[in-house]
């Protein structure tokens, strides 16, 4: 599976990656949301999360994309990003119960 996390990335390094790139929301990122969900999660919400919040865990997936986990009241939001030339694209995001079990003891 290409989306398996193969390596932990330090939060500091991930934040530098975010700062060094123009962050954009890919066309597919909001595709699956219904109208009510779009009121909560929109481009601005995702961009603000990456720019201002500190992820609890960041991992590099086998496919070369970064998975950043942000703690929320009811679980985590996992944001998948990919470096494309000079941009960091938010590919997709999802609610999740937590950090993958293999990595949670370290955090």
Jmol script that loads the backbone (N, CA, C; Angstrom):
load data "model"
ATOM      1  N   UNK A   1       0.840  -1.185   0.000  1.00  0.00           N
ATOM      2  CA  UNK A   1       0.000   0.000   0.000  1.00  0.00           C
ATOM      3  C   UNK A   1       0.883   1.246   0.000  1.00  0.00           C
ATOM      4  N   UNK A   2       0.664   2.141  -0.927  1.00  0.00           N
ATOM      5  CA  UNK A   2       1.501   3.333  -1.067  1.00  0.00           C
ATOM      6  C   UNK A   2       1.318   4.353   0.038  1.00  0.00           C
ATOM      7  N   UNK A   3       0.182   4.316   0.733  1.00  0.00           N
ATOM      8  CA  UNK A   3      -0.079   5.328   1.756  1.00  0.00           C
ATOM      9  C   UNK A   3       0.429   4.931   3.144  1.00  0.00           C
ATOM     10  N   UNK A   4       1.142   3.828   3.237  1.00  0.00           N
ATOM     11  CA  UNK A   4       1.705   3.388   4.516  1.00  0.00           C
ATOM     12  C   UNK A   4       2.838   4.330   4.919  1.00  0.00           C
ATOM     13  N   UNK A   5       2.841   4.725   6.182  1.00  0.00           N
ATOM     14  CA  UNK A   5       3.910   5.589   6.686  1.00  0.00           C
ATOM     15  C   UNK A   5       5.148   4.735   6.915  1.00  0.00           C
ATOM     16  N   UNK A   6       6.256   5.157   6.310  1.00  0.00           N
ATOM     17  CA  UNK A   6       7.495   4.393   6.400  1.00  0.00           C
ATOM     18  C   UNK A   6       8.547   5.081   7.266  1.00  0.00           C
ATOM     19  N   UNK A   7       8.326   6.373   7.573  1.00  0.00           N
ATOM     20  CA  UNK A   7       9.336   7.110   8.319  1.00  0.00           C
ATOM     21  C   UNK A   7       8.685   8.268   9.056  1.00  0.00           C
ATOM     22  N   UNK A   8       9.097   8.478  10.286  1.00  0.00           N
ATOM     23  CA  UNK A   8       8.642   9.653  11.032  1.00  0.00           C
ATOM     24  C   UNK A   8       9.440  10.865  10.569  1.00  0.00           C
ATOM     25  N   UNK A   9       8.763  12.004  10.455  1.00  0.00           N
ATOM     26  CA  UNK A   9       9.403  13.265  10.078  1.00  0.00           C
ATOM     27  C   UNK A   9       9.254  14.202  11.271  1.00  0.00           C
ATOM     28  N   UNK A  10      10.326  14.878  11.647  1.00  0.00           N
ATOM     29  CA  UNK A  10      10.226  15.782  12.793  1.00  0.00           C
ATOM     30  C   UNK A  10       9.267  16.923  12.454  1.00  0.00           C
ATOM     31  N   UNK A  11       8.546  17.357  13.459  1.00  0.00           N
ATOM     32  CA  UNK A  11       7.596  18.460  13.273  1.00  0.00           C
ATOM     33  C   UNK A  11       8.331  19.706  12.800  1.00  0.00           C
ATOM     34  N   UNK A  12       9.527  19.944  13.331  1.00  0.00           N
ATOM     35  CA  UNK A  12      10.315  21.117  12.943  1.00  0.00           C
ATOM     36  C   UNK A  12      10.620  21.096  11.447  1.00  0.00           C
ATOM     37  N   UNK A  13      11.043  19.962  10.938  1.00  0.00           N
ATOM     38  CA  UNK A  13      11.355  19.844   9.503  1.00  0.00           C
ATOM     39  C   UNK A  13      10.091  20.037   8.672  1.00  0.00           C
ATOM     40  N   UNK A  14       8.978  19.439   9.096  1.00  0.00           N
ATOM     41  CA  UNK A  14       7.732  19.598   8.346  1.00  0.00           C
ATOM     42  C   UNK A  14       7.301  21.064   8.318  1.00  0.00           C
ATOM     43  N   UNK A  15       7.403  21.758   9.445  1.00  0.00           N
ATOM     44  CA  UNK A  15       7.021  23.175   9.478  1.00  0.00           C
ATOM     45  C   UNK A  15       7.916  23.992   8.543  1.00  0.00           C
ATOM     46  N   UNK A  16       9.199  23.629   8.431  1.00  0.00           N
ATOM     47  CA  UNK A  16      10.091  24.311   7.492  1.00  0.00           C
ATOM     48  C   UNK A  16       9.644  24.064   6.057  1.00  0.00           C
ATOM     49  N   UNK A  17       9.238  22.838   5.759  1.00  0.00           N
ATOM     50  CA  UNK A  17       8.734  22.512   4.422  1.00  0.00           C
ATOM     51  C   UNK A  17       7.517  23.370   4.100  1.00  0.00           C
ATOM     52  N   UNK A  18       6.622  23.501   5.056  1.00  0.00           N
ATOM     53  CA  UNK A  18       5.420  24.325   4.866  1.00  0.00           C
ATOM     54  C   UNK A  18       5.817  25.774   4.597  1.00  0.00           C
ATOM     55  N   UNK A  19       6.759  26.303   5.382  1.00  0.00           N
ATOM     56  CA  UNK A  19       7.178  27.700   5.224  1.00  0.00           C
ATOM     57  C   UNK A  19       7.907  27.957   3.903  1.00  0.00           C
ATOM     58  N   UNK A  20       8.612  26.946   3.399  1.00  0.00           N
ATOM     59  CA  UNK A  20       9.418  27.113   2.184  1.00  0.00           C
ATOM     60  C   UNK A  20       8.602  27.014   0.897  1.00  0.00           C
ATOM     61  N   UNK A  21       7.350  26.611   0.995  1.00  0.00           N
ATOM     62  CA  UNK A  21       6.548  26.386  -0.197  1.00  0.00           C
ATOM     63  C   UNK A  21       5.262  27.208  -0.171  1.00  0.00           C
ATOM     64  N   UNK A  22       4.762  27.491  -1.326  1.00  0.00           N
ATOM     65  CA  UNK A  22       3.433  28.072  -1.464  1.00  0.00           C
ATOM     66  C   UNK A  22       2.451  26.916  -1.268  1.00  0.00           C
ATOM     67  N   UNK A  23       1.596  27.010  -0.258  1.00  0.00           N
ATOM     68  CA  UNK A  23       0.661  25.920   0.039  1.00  0.00           C
ATOM     69  C   UNK A  23      -0.631  26.151  -0.735  1.00  0.00           C
ATOM     70  N   UNK A  24      -1.069  25.129  -1.452  1.00  0.00           N
ATOM     71  CA  UNK A  24      -2.307  25.199  -2.230  1.00  0.00           C
ATOM     72  C   UNK A  24      -3.175  23.992  -1.879  1.00  0.00           C
ATOM     73  N   UNK A  25      -4.468  24.166  -2.055  1.00  0.00           N
ATOM     74  CA  UNK A  25      -5.411  23.074  -1.827  1.00  0.00           C
ATOM     75  C   UNK A  25      -5.748  22.469  -3.182  1.00  0.00           C
ATOM     76  N   UNK A  26      -5.446  21.190  -3.348  1.00  0.00           N
ATOM     77  CA  UNK A  26      -5.718  20.504  -4.599  1.00  0.00           C
ATOM     78  C   UNK A  26      -7.204  20.374  -4.868  1.00  0.00           C
ATOM     79  N   UNK A  27      -7.562  20.242  -6.107  1.00  0.00           N
ATOM     80  CA  UNK A  27      -8.970  20.180  -6.499  1.00  0.00           C
ATOM     81  C   UNK A  27      -9.688  18.976  -5.903  1.00  0.00           C
ATOM     82  N   UNK A  28      -8.975  17.905  -5.624  1.00  0.00           N
ATOM     83  CA  UNK A  28      -9.589  16.698  -5.092  1.00  0.00           C
ATOM     84  C   UNK A  28      -9.785  16.752  -3.567  1.00  0.00           C
ATOM     85  N   UNK A  29      -9.090  17.652  -2.886  1.00  0.00           N
ATOM     86  CA  UNK A  29      -9.076  17.674  -1.420  1.00  0.00           C
ATOM     87  C   UNK A  29     -10.465  17.845  -0.807  1.00  0.00           C
ATOM     88  N   UNK A  30     -11.305  18.655  -1.404  1.00  0.00           N
ATOM     89  CA  UNK A  30     -12.630  18.932  -0.848  1.00  0.00           C
ATOM     90  C   UNK A  30     -13.743  18.209  -1.588  1.00  0.00           C
ATOM     91  N   UNK A  31     -13.365  17.355  -2.506  1.00  0.00           N
ATOM     92  CA  UNK A  31     -14.303  16.711  -3.419  1.00  0.00           C
ATOM     93  C   UNK A  31     -15.380  15.878  -2.722  1.00  0.00           C
ATOM     94  N   UNK A  32     -15.021  15.160  -1.666  1.00  0.00           N
ATOM     95  CA  UNK A  32     -15.954  14.220  -1.041  1.00  0.00           C
ATOM     96  C   UNK A  32     -16.877  14.845   0.007  1.00  0.00           C
ATOM     97  N   UNK A  33     -16.742  16.118   0.276  1.00  0.00           N
ATOM     98  CA  UNK A  33     -17.515  16.741   1.349  1.00  0.00           C
ATOM     99  C   UNK A  33     -18.932  17.090   0.925  1.00  0.00           C
ATOM    100  N   UNK A  34     -19.871  16.922   1.865  1.00  0.00           N
ATOM    101  CA  UNK A  34     -21.235  17.383   1.611  1.00  0.00           C
ATOM    102  C   UNK A  34     -21.332  18.852   2.013  1.00  0.00           C
ATOM    103  N   UNK A  35     -22.487  19.470   1.798  1.00  0.00           N
ATOM    104  CA  UNK A  35     -22.657  20.906   2.038  1.00  0.00           C
ATOM    105  C   UNK A  35     -22.384  21.286   3.494  1.00  0.00           C
ATOM    106  N   UNK A  36     -22.860  20.482   4.433  1.00  0.00           N
ATOM    107  CA  UNK A  36     -22.650  20.785   5.854  1.00  0.00           C
ATOM    108  C   UNK A  36     -21.166  20.717   6.221  1.00  0.00           C
ATOM    109  N   UNK A  37     -20.474  19.724   5.694  1.00  0.00           N
ATOM    110  CA  UNK A  37     -19.052  19.588   5.976  1.00  0.00           C
ATOM    111  C   UNK A  37     -18.249  20.736   5.368  1.00  0.00           C
ATOM    112  N   UNK A  38     -18.701  21.238   4.236  1.00  0.00           N
ATOM    113  CA  UNK A  38     -18.000  22.353   3.583  1.00  0.00           C
ATOM    114  C   UNK A  38     -18.088  23.639   4.397  1.00  0.00           C
ATOM    115  N   UNK A  39     -19.079  23.737   5.284  1.00  0.00           N
ATOM    116  CA  UNK A  39     -19.180  24.893   6.165  1.00  0.00           C
ATOM    117  C   UNK A  39     -18.064  24.862   7.219  1.00  0.00           C
ATOM    118  N   UNK A  40     -17.639  23.666   7.594  1.00  0.00           N
ATOM    119  CA  UNK A  40     -16.607  23.504   8.619  1.00  0.00           C
ATOM    120  C   UNK A  40     -15.224  23.431   7.996  1.00  0.00           C
ATOM    121  N   UNK A  41     -15.082  22.601   6.976  1.00  0.00           N
ATOM    122  CA  UNK A  41     -13.791  22.385   6.332  1.00  0.00           C
ATOM    123  C   UNK A  41     -13.802  23.015   4.947  1.00  0.00           C
ATOM    124  N   UNK A  42     -13.054  24.083   4.822  1.00  0.00           N
ATOM    125  CA  UNK A  42     -12.898  24.738   3.527  1.00  0.00           C
ATOM    126  C   UNK A  42     -11.419  25.058   3.356  1.00  0.00           C
ATOM    127  N   UNK A  43     -11.069  25.609   2.228  1.00  0.00           N
ATOM    128  CA  UNK A  43      -9.656  25.860   1.947  1.00  0.00           C
ATOM    129  C   UNK A  43      -8.975  26.630   3.058  1.00  0.00           C
ATOM    130  N   UNK A  44      -9.631  27.674   3.533  1.00  0.00           N
ATOM    131  CA  UNK A  44      -9.037  28.505   4.581  1.00  0.00           C
ATOM    132  C   UNK A  44      -8.753  27.742   5.859  1.00  0.00           C
ATOM    133  N   UNK A  45      -9.648  26.838   6.229  1.00  0.00           N
ATOM    134  CA  UNK A  45      -9.459  26.024   7.431  1.00  0.00           C
ATOM    135  C   UNK A  45      -8.211  25.160   7.313  1.00  0.00           C
ATOM    136  N   UNK A  46      -8.057  24.512   6.177  1.00  0.00           N
ATOM    137  CA  UNK A  46      -6.910  23.629   5.974  1.00  0.00           C
ATOM    138  C   UNK A  46      -5.600  24.411   5.909  1.00  0.00           C
ATOM    139  N   UNK A  47      -5.612  25.540   5.202  1.00  0.00           N
ATOM    140  CA  UNK A  47      -4.410  26.359   5.091  1.00  0.00           C
ATOM    141  C   UNK A  47      -3.993  26.905   6.457  1.00  0.00           C
ATOM    142  N   UNK A  48      -4.983  27.341   7.241  1.00  0.00           N
ATOM    143  CA  UNK A  48      -4.702  27.874   8.576  1.00  0.00           C
ATOM    144  C   UNK A  48      -4.136  26.782   9.487  1.00  0.00           C
ATOM    145  N   UNK A  49      -4.691  25.590   9.389  1.00  0.00           N
ATOM    146  CA  UNK A  49      -4.214  24.479  10.200  1.00  0.00           C
ATOM    147  C   UNK A  49      -2.734  24.210   9.924  1.00  0.00           C
ATOM    148  N   UNK A  50      -2.367  24.150   8.643  1.00  0.00           N
ATOM    149  CA  UNK A  50      -0.966  23.888   8.288  1.00  0.00           C
ATOM    150  C   UNK A  50      -0.051  25.029   8.710  1.00  0.00           C
ATOM    151  N   UNK A  51      -0.520  26.251   8.572  1.00  0.00           N
ATOM    152  CA  UNK A  51       0.324  27.410   8.855  1.00  0.00           C
ATOM    153  C   UNK A  51       0.469  27.703  10.345  1.00  0.00           C
ATOM    154  N   UNK A  52      -0.593  27.489  11.111  1.00  0.00           N
ATOM    155  CA  UNK A  52      -0.592  27.974  12.491  1.00  0.00           C
ATOM    156  C   UNK A  52      -0.587  26.894  13.567  1.00  0.00           C
ATOM    157  N   UNK A  53      -1.015  25.699  13.248  1.00  0.00           N
ATOM    158  CA  UNK A  53      -1.092  24.658  14.271  1.00  0.00           C
ATOM    159  C   UNK A  53       0.123  23.736  14.206  1.00  0.00           C
ATOM    160  N   UNK A  54       0.410  23.117  15.335  1.00  0.00           N
ATOM    161  CA  UNK A  54       1.532  22.189  15.427  1.00  0.00           C
ATOM    162  C   UNK A  54       0.979  20.760  15.358  1.00  0.00           C
ATOM    163  N   UNK A  55       1.395  19.992  14.363  1.00  0.00           N
ATOM    164  CA  UNK A  55       0.901  18.604  14.293  1.00  0.00           C
ATOM    165  C   UNK A  55       1.451  17.770  15.441  1.00  0.00           C
ATOM    166  N   UNK A  56       0.668  16.803  15.869  1.00  0.00           N
ATOM    167  CA  UNK A  56       1.107  15.868  16.915  1.00  0.00           C
ATOM    168  C   UNK A  56       2.103  14.854  16.348  1.00  0.00           C
ATOM    169  N   UNK A  57       1.948  14.531  15.053  1.00  0.00           N
ATOM    170  CA  UNK A  57       2.823  13.557  14.403  1.00  0.00           C
ATOM    171  C   UNK A  57       2.840  13.838  12.908  1.00  0.00           C
ATOM    172  N   UNK A  58       4.011  13.641  12.289  1.00  0.00           N
ATOM    173  CA  UNK A  58       4.148  13.745  10.830  1.00  0.00           C
ATOM    174  C   UNK A  58       4.912  12.521  10.353  1.00  0.00           C
ATOM    175  N   UNK A  59       4.406  11.898   9.297  1.00  0.00           N
ATOM    176  CA  UNK A  59       5.074  10.742   8.719  1.00  0.00           C
ATOM    177  C   UNK A  59       5.208  10.876   7.220  1.00  0.00           C
ATOM    178  N   UNK A  60       6.239  10.253   6.687  1.00  0.00           N
ATOM    179  CA  UNK A  60       6.439  10.190   5.239  1.00  0.00           C
ATOM    180  C   UNK A  60       5.879   8.867   4.749  1.00  0.00           C
ATOM    181  N   UNK A  61       4.972   8.937   3.803  1.00  0.00           N
ATOM    182  CA  UNK A  61       4.352   7.738   3.250  1.00  0.00           C
ATOM    183  C   UNK A  61       5.245   7.132   2.161  1.00  0.00           C
ATOM    184  N   UNK A  62       5.017   5.883   1.857  1.00  0.00           N
ATOM    185  CA  UNK A  62       5.777   5.186   0.826  1.00  0.00           C
ATOM    186  C   UNK A  62       5.687   5.920  -0.520  1.00  0.00           C
ATOM    187  N   UNK A  63       4.568   6.563  -0.786  1.00  0.00           N
ATOM    188  CA  UNK A  63       4.366   7.277  -2.053  1.00  0.00           C
ATOM    189  C   UNK A  63       5.027   8.659  -2.080  1.00  0.00           C
ATOM    190  N   UNK A  64       5.742   9.021  -1.025  1.00  0.00           N
ATOM    191  CA  UNK A  64       6.454  10.299  -0.992  1.00  0.00           C
ATOM    192  C   UNK A  64       5.641  11.452  -0.440  1.00  0.00           C
ATOM    193  N   UNK A  65       4.409  11.209  -0.076  1.00  0.00           N
ATOM    194  CA  UNK A  65       3.558  12.254   0.494  1.00  0.00           C
ATOM    195  C   UNK A  65       3.724  12.305   2.008  1.00  0.00           C
ATOM    196  N   UNK A  66       3.437  13.487   2.566  1.00  0.00           N
ATOM    197  CA  UNK A  66       3.507  13.668   4.011  1.00  0.00           C
ATOM    198  C   UNK A  66       2.116  13.542   4.609  1.00  0.00           C
ATOM    199  N   UNK A  67       2.022  12.843   5.738  1.00  0.00           N
ATOM    200  CA  UNK A  67       0.775  12.722   6.489  1.00  0.00           C
ATOM    201  C   UNK A  67       0.979  13.438   7.818  1.00  0.00           C
ATOM    202  N   UNK A  68       0.250  14.534   8.023  1.00  0.00           N
ATOM    203  CA  UNK A  68       0.359  15.312   9.256  1.00  0.00           C
ATOM    204  C   UNK A  68      -0.922  15.124  10.062  1.00  0.00           C
ATOM    205  N   UNK A  69      -0.763  14.787  11.330  1.00  0.00           N
ATOM    206  CA  UNK A  69      -1.897  14.512  12.215  1.00  0.00           C
ATOM    207  C   UNK A  69      -2.053  15.653  13.214  1.00  0.00           C
ATOM    208  N   UNK A  70      -3.217  16.298  13.182  1.00  0.00           N
ATOM    209  CA  UNK A  70      -3.515  17.414  14.075  1.00  0.00           C
ATOM    210  C   UNK A  70      -4.582  16.979  15.072  1.00  0.00           C
ATOM    211  N   UNK A  71      -4.294  17.155  16.357  1.00  0.00           N
ATOM    212  CA  UNK A  71      -5.238  16.761  17.400  1.00  0.00           C
ATOM    213  C   UNK A  71      -6.414  17.736  17.443  1.00  0.00           C
ATOM    214  N   UNK A  72      -7.605  17.172  17.493  1.00  0.00           N
ATOM    215  CA  UNK A  72      -8.842  17.945  17.615  1.00  0.00           C
ATOM    216  C   UNK A  72      -9.654  17.385  18.775  1.00  0.00           C
ATOM    217  N   UNK A  73     -10.764  18.022  19.101  1.00  0.00           N
ATOM    218  CA  UNK A  73     -11.586  17.577  20.232  1.00  0.00           C
ATOM    219  C   UNK A  73     -12.017  16.125  20.095  1.00  0.00           C
ATOM    220  N   UNK A  74     -12.383  15.730  18.906  1.00  0.00           N
ATOM    221  CA  UNK A  74     -12.860  14.361  18.676  1.00  0.00           C
ATOM    222  C   UNK A  74     -11.919  13.626  17.734  1.00  0.00           C
ATOM    223  N   UNK A  75     -10.733  13.306  18.211  1.00  0.00           N
ATOM    224  CA  UNK A  75      -9.782  12.557  17.402  1.00  0.00           C
ATOM    225  C   UNK A  75      -8.749  13.442  16.732  1.00  0.00           C
ATOM    226  N   UNK A  76      -8.429  13.094  15.498  1.00  0.00           N
ATOM    227  CA  UNK A  76      -7.394  13.800  14.743  1.00  0.00           C
ATOM    228  C   UNK A  76      -7.895  14.125  13.347  1.00  0.00           C
ATOM    229  N   UNK A  77      -7.300  15.160  12.766  1.00  0.00           N
ATOM    230  CA  UNK A  77      -7.444  15.444  11.339  1.00  0.00           C
ATOM    231  C   UNK A  77      -6.105  15.085  10.708  1.00  0.00           C
ATOM    232  N   UNK A  78      -6.152  14.243   9.703  1.00  0.00           N
ATOM    233  CA  UNK A  78      -4.955  13.829   8.970  1.00  0.00           C
ATOM    234  C   UNK A  78      -4.957  14.572   7.639  1.00  0.00           C
ATOM    235  N   UNK A  79      -3.922  15.371   7.416  1.00  0.00           N
ATOM    236  CA  UNK A  79      -3.796  16.120   6.159  1.00  0.00           C
ATOM    237  C   UNK A  79      -2.652  15.505   5.360  1.00  0.00           C
ATOM    238  N   UNK A  80      -2.952  15.120   4.130  1.00  0.00           N
ATOM    239  CA  UNK A  80      -1.955  14.532   3.229  1.00  0.00           C
ATOM    240  C   UNK A  80      -1.483  15.628   2.274  1.00  0.00           C
ATOM    241  N   UNK A  81      -0.163  15.838   2.238  1.00  0.00           N
ATOM    242  CA  UNK A  81       0.408  16.855   1.359  1.00  0.00           C
ATOM    243  C   UNK A  81       1.474  16.234   0.459  1.00  0.00           C
ATOM    244  N   UNK A  82       1.708  16.911  -0.648  1.00  0.00           N
ATOM    245  CA  UNK A  82       2.714  16.454  -1.607  1.00  0.00           C
ATOM    246  C   UNK A  82       3.443  17.657  -2.176  1.00  0.00           C
ATOM    247  N   UNK A  83       4.767  17.566  -2.255  1.00  0.00           N
ATOM    248  CA  UNK A  83       5.558  18.632  -2.864  1.00  0.00           C
ATOM    249  C   UNK A  83       5.481  18.472  -4.375  1.00  0.00           C
ATOM    250  N   UNK A  84       5.043  19.542  -5.046  1.00  0.00           N
ATOM    251  CA  UNK A  84       4.960  19.558  -6.504  1.00  0.00           C
ATOM    252  C   UNK A  84       5.649  20.832  -6.973  1.00  0.00           C
ATOM    253  N   UNK A  85       6.880  20.678  -7.443  1.00  0.00           N
ATOM    254  CA  UNK A  85       7.720  21.792  -7.861  1.00  0.00           C
ATOM    255  C   UNK A  85       7.892  22.756  -6.698  1.00  0.00           C
ATOM    256  N   UNK A  86       7.421  23.993  -6.817  1.00  0.00           N
ATOM    257  CA  UNK A  86       7.600  24.981  -5.744  1.00  0.00           C
ATOM    258  C   UNK A  86       6.386  25.068  -4.821  1.00  0.00           C
ATOM    259  N   UNK A  87       5.437  24.154  -4.964  1.00  0.00           N
ATOM    260  CA  UNK A  87       4.205  24.191  -4.173  1.00  0.00           C
ATOM    261  C   UNK A  87       4.105  22.972  -3.266  1.00  0.00           C
ATOM    262  N   UNK A  88       3.422  23.178  -2.152  1.00  0.00           N
ATOM    263  CA  UNK A  88       3.045  22.080  -1.283  1.00  0.00           C
ATOM    264  C   UNK A  88       1.533  21.958  -1.414  1.00  0.00           C
ATOM    265  N   UNK A  89       1.091  20.879  -2.032  1.00  0.00           N
ATOM    266  CA  UNK A  89      -0.336  20.703  -2.313  1.00  0.00           C
ATOM    267  C   UNK A  89      -1.001  19.852  -1.246  1.00  0.00           C
ATOM    268  N   UNK A  90      -2.120  20.342  -0.721  1.00  0.00           N
ATOM    269  CA  UNK A  90      -2.947  19.528   0.152  1.00  0.00           C
ATOM    270  C   UNK A  90      -3.735  18.609  -0.768  1.00  0.00           C
ATOM    271  N   UNK A  91      -3.413  17.328  -0.719  1.00  0.00           N
ATOM    272  CA  UNK A  91      -4.014  16.350  -1.618  1.00  0.00           C
ATOM    273  C   UNK A  91      -5.390  15.939  -1.105  1.00  0.00           C
ATOM    274  N   UNK A  92      -5.465  15.652   0.181  1.00  0.00           N
ATOM    275  CA  UNK A  92      -6.725  15.250   0.801  1.00  0.00           C
ATOM    276  C   UNK A  92      -6.591  15.384   2.311  1.00  0.00           C
ATOM    277  N   UNK A  93      -7.682  15.175   3.011  1.00  0.00           N
ATOM    278  CA  UNK A  93      -7.659  15.155   4.468  1.00  0.00           C
ATOM    279  C   UNK A  93      -8.800  14.277   4.941  1.00  0.00           C
ATOM    280  N   UNK A  94      -8.707  13.843   6.183  1.00  0.00           N
ATOM    281  CA  UNK A  94      -9.758  12.987   6.735  1.00  0.00           C
ATOM    282  C   UNK A  94      -9.723  13.024   8.255  1.00  0.00           C
ATOM    283  N   UNK A  95     -10.854  12.731   8.844  1.00  0.00           N
ATOM    284  CA  UNK A  95     -10.900  12.534  10.292  1.00  0.00           C
ATOM    285  C   UNK A  95     -10.384  11.139  10.567  1.00  0.00           C
ATOM    286  N   UNK A  96      -9.654  11.003  11.657  1.00  0.00           N
ATOM    287  CA  UNK A  96      -9.140   9.697  12.051  1.00  0.00           C
ATOM    288  C   UNK A  96      -9.115   9.613  13.567  1.00  0.00           C
ATOM    289  N   UNK A  97      -9.141   8.397  14.070  1.00  0.00           N
ATOM    290  CA  UNK A  97      -9.175   8.196  15.512  1.00  0.00           C
ATOM    291  C   UNK A  97      -7.862   8.496  16.207  1.00  0.00           C
ATOM    292  N   UNK A  98      -6.757   8.399  15.472  1.00  0.00           N
ATOM    293  CA  UNK A  98      -5.468   8.634  16.109  1.00  0.00           C
ATOM    294  C   UNK A  98      -4.305   8.429  15.177  1.00  0.00           C
ATOM    295  N   UNK A  99      -3.145   8.461  15.772  1.00  0.00           N
ATOM    296  CA  UNK A  99      -1.898   8.224  15.064  1.00  0.00           C
ATOM    297  C   UNK A  99      -1.791   6.714  14.821  1.00  0.00           C
ATOM    298  N   UNK A 100      -1.246   6.285  13.689  1.00  0.00           N
ATOM    299  CA  UNK A 100      -1.092   4.843  13.453  1.00  0.00           C
ATOM    300  C   UNK A 100      -0.382   4.159  14.627  1.00  0.00           C
ATOM    301  N   UNK A 101      -0.872   2.994  15.014  1.00  0.00           N
ATOM    302  CA  UNK A 101      -0.389   2.281  16.202  1.00  0.00           C
ATOM    303  C   UNK A 101       1.126   2.101  16.231  1.00  0.00           C
ATOM    304  N   UNK A 102       1.716   1.836  15.091  1.00  0.00           N
ATOM    305  CA  UNK A 102       3.161   1.619  15.044  1.00  0.00           C
ATOM    306  C   UNK A 102       3.938   2.824  15.564  1.00  0.00           C
ATOM    307  N   UNK A 103       3.370   4.011  15.419  1.00  0.00           N
ATOM    308  CA  UNK A 103       4.083   5.248  15.751  1.00  0.00           C
ATOM    309  C   UNK A 103       3.600   5.910  17.039  1.00  0.00           C
ATOM    310  N   UNK A 104       2.471   5.489  17.580  1.00  0.00           N
ATOM    311  CA  UNK A 104       1.887   6.238  18.693  1.00  0.00           C
ATOM    312  C   UNK A 104       2.693   6.161  19.989  1.00  0.00           C
ATOM    313  N   UNK A 105       3.441   5.097  20.251  1.00  0.00           N
ATOM    314  CA  UNK A 105       4.218   5.022  21.474  1.00  0.00           C
ATOM    315  C   UNK A 105       5.338   6.061  21.515  1.00  0.00           C
ATOM    316  N   UNK A 106       5.797   6.471  20.351  1.00  0.00           N
ATOM    317  CA  UNK A 106       6.900   7.433  20.288  1.00  0.00           C
ATOM    318  C   UNK A 106       6.432   8.861  20.513  1.00  0.00           C
ATOM    319  N   UNK A 107       5.117   9.092  20.509  1.00  0.00           N
ATOM    320  CA  UNK A 107       4.613  10.464  20.595  1.00  0.00           C
ATOM    321  C   UNK A 107       3.806  10.706  21.830  1.00  0.00           C
TER     322      UNK A 107
END
end "model"
wireframe off; spacefill off
backbone 0.3
color backbone group
